Amino acid sequence: MTEAATKARGRSEAAAAGVDTSVFLSARATNLLLVLIVAIYGITRLLESTSHSSAPTVLVALDILSALAFALIHGARHYGVRGIGVFVAICLIVGNVIENIGVMTGFPFGRYFFADLMGPKLFNVPILLGCAYIGMAYVSYVLASILLGRIDPILAGAHSFALPVVAGFIMVAWDLAQDPVWATVLHGWIWRDGGPWFGVPVSNYFGWYLNVFLIYLLFTVFLSRRPARHIRAESASWTLAILLYSVCAAGNVLQCIPSPNPATTADPTGKLWRVTDITGASALISIFVMGAFAVFAWARLGDLRKSIRTPTT
């Protein structure tokens, strides 16, 4: 069989198996693009850390949109355009519906509303928030896939449940570190009744877990029911997903460096919080919880390298 015929047959078999071959750039080109996006994200987080008491909307947008770009490119390569498209749709629909219900009723997060920091809204929820769901939710799902050794799977049985469970914890760790800074310090959203975690109610984290678990469960069900296919699982690109999550954690730690002005901030109940206490708590969560997820994922990926098929493109 000629080389051309072999390639044609491969494309035919890939199409029959549900592989989207139209978006396959070379592995090197894709990874270089992902490295550039991670660099932009890291620079943005660094700039945010120098202005954490008054982060401009443009930096917020660049932070969120760079993580979104990473998810779209990485996801298109590994899950196909249709796969990442489904993930995006699930995030936007589920996230926006639940956030709007939360703003109107207080369930499941607690009573809150969004201020103007994140820009224009769709109903009661900033458009950028929906984009934020996609970027970090995708990276958290990738880390969970690595931790469970499911980077090239046909998802079925217990893994269809375990993956959303683990991914949910990884995503909530991110929110546990971020929410007091973005709410109580930056006032991106306001918790009407305050809360014990530096002005944030504990109910927020139960609501967050419910929200992202539903997103992950729906996506995992989609993956488990689509035709069998190979995920293009070159080691470097999975490493970059861990790197983006790690850079996010590092960005939270950098918030401790500048001296806050003012030194205290009040939640809507009038309770005063020291900004250094808030950023310090965020740094600790980022190091010991987010950092732990990243380290375990690095170690697990090392164990999986032998099973990762390097593509020839």
TORDREN-674192 format. One record per residue (C-alpha): z negated, x, y. Coordinates in steps of 0.02 Angstrom, whole numbers, plus 50000, padded with zeros to 5 digits. Example, Ala and Ser with C-alpha at 12.3 -4.5 7.8 and 13.67 -1.06 7.14 Angstrom:
496105061549775 496435068449947 
***
This chain:
500005000050000 500475007050170 499175010650304 499854996550413 499764984250269 498004989850230 497464986750410 498334969850412 497474964850252 495804970550324 496084959850479 496534944950371 494994947050263 493914949250417 494594933350495 494294923850333 492514930350330 492194924650509 492274941750592 492874941550772 494054956650776 494694953350951 493224961651039 493064977550938 493134992151058 492805009150983 490985012150940 490915026751062 491655016751208 490475002251178 488955013451166 489415023151324 489535006651417 487845001351348 487085017951401 487735015051578 486964997751580 485285004351519 485355017551657 485685004251789 484264993751720 483095008751723 483535013151903 483254995151955 481544994751873 481115011051963 481615003552130 480614987852093 479074998252058 479115005152235 479114987752313 478104977252191 477244967452329 478894961452403 480344964252280 481974958152361 483014945252271 484464957552253 483384969152147 482764954452044 484564949352014 485114966951965 483634968451846 484064952151759 485964953751761 485974971451691 484934965751542 486094950751525 487624962151524 486834972551386 486534956951282 488314950651303 489144967151258 487964971951117 487964954251050 489854952551054 490034968350950 488724963950820 488824945050810 490564941950878 491044932551035 490664916050951 488964922350892 488364928651061 489124913251142 488054902151032 486514912651074 486864911051261 487124892251246 485494890051150 484524900451277 485234891251427 485044873751356 483344875451271 482604886651406 483184875851551 482664859451471 480924865651424 480654874251592 481154858451686 479994848151577 478634860951612 478854859951801 478874840851800 477464837651674 476464853651651 476894853951464 476954865851372 476564879951494 475364872651621 475604866151798 476764877251899 478294877752011 479584890752061 479624898452236 481174905952317 481094923952252 482314920952109 483624912252215 484584895852188 483954883152062 484724871551934 483644856051955 481884863851963 482264880651881 483084896351956 484784900551882 484244918651866 482814913351752 484064906651626 484954923451632 483284932351607 483004922251449 484644928651377 484414947251410 482654950251351 482694936751217 484204945151139 483404962451141 481804955451066 482824947250927 483674963850890 481994972850878 481364959550758 482934961550653 482604980250642 480764978150600 481194966250459 482634976950398 483894963050429 485184972250534 486634968550416 486064952750328 486614936150265 485074926950326 484324914850202 482664908950134 481084916450203 482014927850324 482704912750416 480904909050465 480144926450475 481414932950601 481044919550734 479164921950706 479224940750737 480494939650878 479384926850965 477914938850968 478994952951037 479644941651176 477904934951219 477254952851233 478534955251372 477934939551462 476104944251438 476424960251533 477584952851665 476914935751712 475364940451816 476424952451920 477854940351949 476724925351979 475124931352061 475784946752152 477624943052188 477414924052194 479054920952102 478214905652028 476524897852066 475214892051940 474424877352029 472754878751937 472694897551919 472094904751755 471004918051673 472404930751644 472504936251827 472964918951887 474004913951735 473374900551613 473254904651428 474284889051392 475784898151467 475874909951319 475744896351188 477134887151281 478174902951291 478004906051106 478514888251065 480004889651181 480694906251117 480294902150935 481394886750949 482794897151025 482684910250888 482544897250750 484124888350807 485084904850818 484474910650649 484994894150570 486714896550648 486844914150575 486274908550404 487594894850395 489104904250460 490314912250335 489794929050263 490284943350377 489874961350414 488904965050572 489564981050647 487894989950634 488145007850694 486465016250717 486695021550898 486915004050967 485334997750882 484425012750954 485025007651127 484244990351107 482574998551070 482845009851220 483124995051338 481514986751279 480615003551302 481315005751478 480674988351520 478934993351462 479045009651560 479554999951715 477964989751700 476935005751691 477775012551848 477084997851947 475395006751945 476035021352050 476205014352228 474655009552326 474714990652349 474694983252522 473774971552532 472544977252399 472114959552344 473054943552313 472454925552292 473004912452166 473144894052221 471314890852176 470794903752306 470204916552179 470544934352236 471284947152117 471464965852145 473294970652131 472844987052046 471934977251910 473484966451881 474694981051873 473464990951767 473314976851641 475224975251638 475354993851602 474104993051460 475024978551377 476674987651403 476025003751322 474994996951178 475904980751134 477714982451194 477625001051159 476974997950983 478424986150945 479654999351009 478855013550909 478815003450749 480624998650776 481115017050802 480225021750641 480975007250544 482725011150605 482505028850542 482175021750369 483705010650381 484965023750439 485615027150265 486055008750243 487015007550408 488895008750381 489705019150518 491315010550576 492965019850581 493575012550746 
***
